[in-house]
Amino acid sequence: MATYASLTAEQKARLSEYDPLARGLAGELARLMTRLQACVDLYNNDVSAILTLLDNGEVVPIEAGLADAAEMTDLDHVTLQSYFQGVVAYNTAAHRANYVQAAGAQNTV
């Protein structure tokens, strides 16, 4: 094992390139996780039951106002939500503590 001081100049330079990138991404990820968790909670608490009322393949009108967004059916929303559910598995208290450690608390909200 080595100490930081014993690394080569090139190794230190690579760490210097990596560190701000990783820390900045940790902050962005923490902020995204907050939004994803809110979406997952809304889906789990209300939207999932509402979507089950629709006929399979029923188009849900676009409310997002996003340019070039395509129509989505009830089943498309279920699929999208399954992706979100998988991602928020990385939003535990331990994960969030690591994001705060990397980016600082003020950069994670």
Secondary structure, 3 states (H helix, E strand, C coil): CCCHHHCCHHHHHHHHHHHHHHHHHHHHHHHHHHHHHHHHHHHHHHHHHHHHCCCCCCEECCCCCCCCCCCEEHHHHHHHHHHHHHHHHHCCHHHHHHHHHHHCHHHCC
